[in-house]
Every structure is written in structure tokens, then in C-alpha cells.
Amino acid sequence: MKNRKLITGNNREKNKGLKKIFVICLGILLTANNLSLFGQNQYFPFPTDTATWSEFCGHFETYPYPHWEYTTGRFFINGDSTIDSKEYSMIFGYYGPSEVIDTANASLMGGLREDSLKNIYFLPMFPDPDCICYKCSINPFPPEYVLYRFDLDVGDTAFIGHSQSPFVVSDIDSIQIDSYYRKKYSFSSNNRWTERYWIEGIGSSYGLFGPMCDDPFEGYVELLCYEDPITGYSKYGYCLQWYYVSVSEKQEKIVFSISTNPTNNKLQFKLNNNTTWTEIRLYNTSGLLVNTLNFLPGQNAYIMNIDNFPSGLYIAVLLDNGQIIDKAKVIINN
């Protein structure tokens, strides 16, 4: 007579519990796999409604003295328009200290649209091509410019700016933004000296209009961050302008201090051993430049009136010949 294993009530409950655990684990694995595939295969179109691109521009100037100039530019979608039977999202842009994203303090740049082949078109509506980025090399503009092509494969080429050497897609990878993965197209070129890539549904590492610009000479343009009601992307995890300048080793020869005078709402900046063209820039926590102080060689003190500054935290940045050598927090209580 064969031995038979007695299945008791406790064993039955234990087996049922193990089956439930197995089913739950299997479901989790299948769900994770589906989400992974979904993230890899889902296409993210270009925005057609509320969206903002913030970018950083820097270039070297020699007048009235050698120095670097930096600007934060913002581009945003506001409204749409039908032109020649094509629907465009209207793009506005401005450079300056204003925190309010409004058409009242911005210029109409043009319209964006996307076709069924994942091509992004830009219809220019402004007279000065230099207002887009450091140097916009498409001049004169065609009636409609192919800004991005998100149907490219590795080895495909794209002509950027007026470069005679095509930019070749060297790699297509994925980048996680929020809970999803988007395609990232990396480019190589014979005359390329800085990394250039596109992110699906967001744009170029050179800013929204990066494909219209060559690699700048004695300057650079960089996308700081992108925002829409659902998505937030920042290359460095924050969107403060001054973090994006190359930081040199702190120079001990120049030291700056800040003191406040609560009776007359003024900030006093003092420099020790200032023998070069030195600059102090004051930023708010949104990364917007609110004031600039230029110190000539030998000038060691400056008083800034802060009567009209909103209360809050500010960042003071000390630059020597365009290089950040120190920074400090400033709290203003008005």
C-alpha cells in the first residue's frame, strides 16, 4: 500500500496562500514589463499648449573692457493660429529679469507645428535672427523651417545651422523624465566641439531653437529646463542660471563680503585686492538676473539700492573675467 500524504486544513490554506503570492508576483512582473515596453515604445509629440523652455546664453565682449555677458532666455507657447490651412502653436520669447511669463513683455517668435511623420516645423515671424540664440545662422529664413525630425535612425544625418558638414545621429538612447522614458538622439560632426542632442517632445540641448544655430564662437547656448503642466525636465536638477557657467578654482586674491543696512534698504558689496575687471551678479531663486555690478580694477566697494526688490532669498555671484569664483546667499526683507 502506497503512502499517501495527508492534506490537512492548514496545508490547504498554506497552499492557497502560496498560490496567491505567486499570482501577485507574476502580475507585478508582467505589469513592470508592460510599463517598460510602454515607456520604450511610446512616442511623445511636441507640445501644442502650455509649455516653457528656459535657456542660458553667454558670449565674450571686449567693450568697454573684456568681460562675459550672460542672459537667460525664456520661450513659451501661448495660443494657436491657422496659417495657410496649417495649425500652429504660437511661440513667444523674452530675455530679461521679469518673472512673469506674459505676452506683454515678450516678442512673437513664430509658430510650431508637427506632422504625422514626427517632423517639427517652425514658421519664423520676427525680423532679427540674433534674438533667438547667440548666433542664428539661418538667414534669410525659409518660409518654413524643419526644426526637428524625430523619425531619425542611427547613421541618419541632419543639417544644423548653415554647417556644410552634416550632423550624424551617433546614438539613440532613452532618458527617464518623470515616470517615462523618452528617446534621446545624440549627434556627431566634424566641426563639433560641444555635445549636442535632442530629446523627444522637448527639443535640443542647445535650447528650443538649437537646430537653427551653429556651435557658437566665444560663446554658448544651453537648455536649462523645460516645463509643461505634466512634465518637468532639467539637465542639472535645478534651473538657476549661474550654475551653468564653468566654475574655476576659487581665487584667494579676491574676496567679497556683503552687508545690509536695514534703515535705508541697501546692500553694500566690498572686494579685497581687486585688480581685474570683476562682476557681481544678483539672482533670485528662479535663476533670473535682477542686478549687475561691474567693478573696475582698483574699485573695491559698491552700494546697491534694494527698495524695489521683493523680499526673499537671492544669490550673489562673484565673477572674475567671466569665471565664477565665489557666491553667497542674500536675504532681503522689505
C-alpha atoms as one frame of an Amber mdcrd trajectory, in Angstrom:
protein
   0.000   0.000   0.000   1.422   3.327  -1.056   1.947   6.020   1.478  -0.377
   8.913   0.959   0.293  12.379   2.240  -2.450  13.642   4.431  -3.591  17.136
   3.396  -4.946  18.906   6.398  -6.928  22.126   6.514  -3.814  24.055   7.490
  -1.907  22.700   4.498  -4.731  23.644   2.147  -4.706  27.222   3.458  -0.917
  27.321   3.136  -1.084  26.152  -0.479  -3.747  28.720  -1.279  -1.572  31.423
   0.256   1.435  30.368  -1.827  -0.679  30.402  -4.983  -1.890  33.907  -4.197
   1.680  35.106  -3.635   2.750  33.508  -6.927  -0.115  35.151  -8.824   0.641
  38.552  -7.269   4.364  38.293  -8.094   3.596  37.196 -11.647   1.221  40.130
 -12.056   3.834  42.570 -10.783   6.441  41.189 -13.211   4.069  41.380 -16.164
   2.981  44.895 -15.235   6.570  46.085 -14.860   7.469  44.522 -18.195   4.490
  46.156 -19.894   5.324  49.519 -18.356   8.926  49.162 -19.506   7.833  48.331
 -23.036   5.280  51.125 -22.940   7.923  53.615 -21.864  10.256  52.483 -24.633
   7.715  52.402 -27.446   5.535  55.384 -26.600   6.141  58.434 -28.757   5.991
  61.834 -27.077   4.854  64.521 -29.538   5.941  68.128 -29.297   3.744  70.250
 -27.002   0.943  72.257 -28.558  -0.284  74.049 -25.440   1.203  75.438 -22.236
   4.979  74.807 -22.254   8.096  76.809 -21.341  11.744  76.431 -22.370  14.421
  78.265 -20.326  17.891  78.573 -21.813  21.198  80.157 -20.953  23.288  82.237
 -23.376  26.807  83.503 -22.814  29.274  85.334 -25.036  32.514  87.257 -24.680
  32.634  91.026 -25.192  35.635  93.344 -25.397  33.902  96.745 -24.973  34.230
  98.737 -22.770  36.507  96.117 -21.176  36.959  92.347 -21.659  34.091  90.538
 -19.980  31.496  87.806 -20.375  27.820  88.589 -20.754  25.131  86.126 -19.724
  21.416  86.074 -20.405  18.544  83.778 -19.532  16.003  83.419 -22.318  12.510
  82.003 -21.984  10.268  80.752 -24.747   6.677  79.726 -24.202   3.556  78.654
 -26.079   0.585  80.976 -25.977  -2.389  80.345 -28.240  -2.587  78.972 -31.751
  -3.252  80.232 -35.245  -4.240  78.803 -38.620  -1.921  79.946 -41.422  -2.264
  78.622 -44.977  -4.615  75.929 -43.663  -1.997  74.713 -41.164  -2.431  74.861
 -37.403   0.485  76.441 -35.494   1.199  76.876 -31.788   2.418  80.440 -31.239
   5.868  80.790 -29.631   6.803  83.903 -27.643  10.181  84.696 -26.110  11.995
  87.241 -23.994  15.322  87.898 -22.299  15.311  89.839 -19.073  14.670  89.912
 -15.335  10.879  89.622 -15.393   9.461  86.553 -13.655   6.044  86.947 -15.254
   5.596  84.826 -18.354   3.304  87.060 -20.348   2.923  88.186 -23.939   3.015
  91.789 -22.681   6.774  91.603 -22.068   7.628  89.100 -24.805   8.052  89.037
 -28.580   6.274  86.758 -31.019   8.903  84.396 -32.417   6.740  82.337 -34.759
   4.689  79.157 -34.937   5.400  75.471 -34.326   3.588  72.517 -35.802   4.153
  68.769 -36.077   3.163  66.490 -38.940   2.294  62.783 -38.938   5.928  61.851
 -39.737   7.244  63.348 -36.468   8.706  66.411 -38.182   8.591  69.659 -36.187
   8.270  72.813 -38.321   8.977  76.399 -37.318   7.395  79.357 -39.121   9.503
  82.487 -38.318   7.656  85.730 -37.550  10.405  88.090 -36.358  12.933  90.353
 -38.112  16.123  89.746 -36.115  17.619  86.235 -36.210  20.091  87.068 -33.428
  17.265  87.299 -30.903  16.824  83.522 -30.897  20.210  82.471 -29.595  23.828
  83.547 -29.556  24.073  83.484 -33.343  21.305  82.169 -35.512  22.886  81.046
 -38.755  19.768  80.590 -40.887  19.475  83.932 -42.641  17.370  84.609 -44.589
  14.828  82.182 -43.204  12.896  79.844 -45.483   9.094  80.203 -45.329   9.003
  77.194 -43.008  11.991  75.523 -41.361  12.246  71.841 -40.350  13.370  72.322
 -36.772  13.388  68.669 -35.630  12.990  65.211 -37.120  12.122  62.565 -34.559
  11.966  59.761 -37.135  15.758  59.504 -37.489  17.799  56.324 -37.069  21.454
  55.842 -36.143  23.543  56.879 -39.141  20.965  59.350 -40.475  22.060  62.945
 -40.967  20.635  66.339 -40.146  21.947  69.710 -41.322  22.079  72.121 -38.402
  22.555  75.839 -38.924  24.379  76.579 -42.155  27.031  73.927 -41.492  28.318
  72.212 -44.633  29.186  69.141 -42.555  26.085  67.138 -41.665  25.424  66.119
 -38.103  25.192  62.334 -37.903  22.976  60.509 -35.410  25.637  58.642 -33.439
  23.376  57.101 -30.824  19.718  56.776 -29.874  19.271  56.154 -26.184  16.492
  56.699 -23.681  16.277  59.209 -20.866  13.876  58.944 -17.942  11.818  62.064
 -17.355   9.272  61.753 -14.587   7.940  58.180 -14.894   8.517  57.695 -18.618
  11.392  57.093 -20.990  11.852  59.360 -23.986  14.237  58.908 -26.894  17.469
  60.877 -26.808  19.233  61.472 -30.139  22.974  62.187 -29.884  24.805  63.822
 -32.807  28.397  63.904 -34.001  30.005  66.235 -36.531  33.463  67.019 -37.899
  33.243  70.619 -36.680  31.515  69.797 -33.412  33.168  70.808 -30.146  30.297
  70.571 -27.709  27.786  67.800 -27.051  24.572  68.179 -28.989  21.481  66.034
 -28.524  17.715  66.137 -28.955  15.095  64.837 -26.519  11.823  63.600 -27.935
   8.978  66.024 -27.264  11.288  68.612 -25.633  13.983  69.729 -28.056  17.713
  70.364 -28.298  20.397  70.619 -25.628  21.108  73.970 -27.335  17.651  75.262
 -26.489  14.365  75.206 -28.366  15.866  76.783 -31.496  19.187  74.950 -31.233
  18.883  73.273 -34.673  18.980  76.744 -36.261  22.320  77.586 -34.628  25.915
  76.600 -35.276  28.318  75.920 -32.429  28.890  79.446 -31.082  32.341  81.013
 -31.315  33.416  82.522 -27.986  30.012  81.753 -26.518  27.486  79.055 -25.850
  23.783  78.318 -25.530  22.299  75.645 -23.291  18.820  74.421 -22.415  18.330
  74.846 -18.682  14.903  73.343 -18.209  11.566  72.540 -19.802   8.154  72.644
 -18.146   4.580  71.887 -19.060   1.598  71.064 -16.810   2.627  67.376 -16.700
   6.361  67.230 -17.409   9.349  68.882 -15.782  12.877  68.400 -17.142  16.139
  69.972 -16.018  19.565  68.772 -17.075  21.132  69.527 -13.693  18.144  69.093
 -11.416  17.605  72.824 -10.936  17.053  75.881 -13.078  19.370  78.553 -11.689
  21.283  80.395 -14.377  24.557  80.873 -12.541  25.153  77.153 -12.018  25.707
  76.697 -15.729  28.840  78.771 -16.091  32.090  76.828 -15.890  33.421  77.285
 -12.366  37.102  77.989 -11.947  39.044  77.294  -8.800  38.213  79.886  -6.172
  40.832  82.606  -6.307  42.045  83.710  -2.905  43.263  87.064  -4.213  39.687
  88.397  -4.466  37.309  88.128  -1.519  33.910  89.762  -1.354  31.640  90.494
   1.569  28.037  91.666   1.771  26.456  93.776   4.476  22.945  95.180   4.798
  21.723  98.475   6.174  18.124  97.923   7.367  17.473 101.647   7.800  17.771
 102.513   4.109  17.322  99.153   2.308  20.757  98.960   0.761  23.278  96.217
   0.157  26.960  97.042   0.392  29.415  94.886  -1.545  33.110  95.036  -0.698
  36.027  93.497  -2.587  39.563  92.974  -1.342  42.547  93.092  -3.703  40.508
  93.758  -6.812  42.982  94.210  -9.666  40.876  92.977 -12.592  37.500  93.606
 -14.216  35.210  91.991 -11.685  31.476  91.494 -11.746  28.848  90.724  -9.116
  25.523  89.361 -10.305  22.432  89.090  -8.140  19.900  86.360  -8.984  16.584
  85.403  -7.487  15.749  81.771  -6.733  14.131  81.379 -10.157  17.524  81.931
 -11.737  16.627  85.352 -13.125  19.236  88.094 -13.121  17.938  91.082 -11.130
  21.025  93.307 -10.980  24.662  93.508 -12.087  27.574  95.412 -10.580  30.757
  95.993 -12.598  33.944  96.746 -10.675  36.836  98.369 -12.498  40.388  97.482
 -11.419  41.039  99.153  -8.082  37.344  99.695  -7.272  36.541  97.888  -4.032
  33.070  98.948  -2.844  29.600  99.400  -4.246  26.185 100.122  -2.715  23.054
  98.649  -4.268  19.606 100.094  -3.616  17.113  97.291  -2.950  13.971  99.351
  -2.244  12.052  97.763  -5.119  13.242  94.187  -4.613  10.639  91.700  -3.331
  11.502  90.084  -0.017  13.131  86.690  -0.264  16.309  84.747  -0.899  18.802
  85.918  -3.537  22.127  84.583  -4.777  25.119  86.898  -5.226  27.756  85.563
  -7.625  31.284  86.947  -7.969  32.892  86.592 -11.399  36.461  87.377 -12.384
  36.967  87.641 -16.156  33.794  85.641 -16.698  34.633  82.829 -14.277  32.646
  82.223 -11.083  34.991  82.352  -8.104  32.557  82.781  -5.222  28.866  83.006
  -4.373  26.770  83.831  -1.327  23.146  83.862  -0.207  21.430  87.175   0.483
  18.118  87.503   2.334  16.174  90.691   1.638  13.353  91.745   3.959  11.433
  94.693   2.542
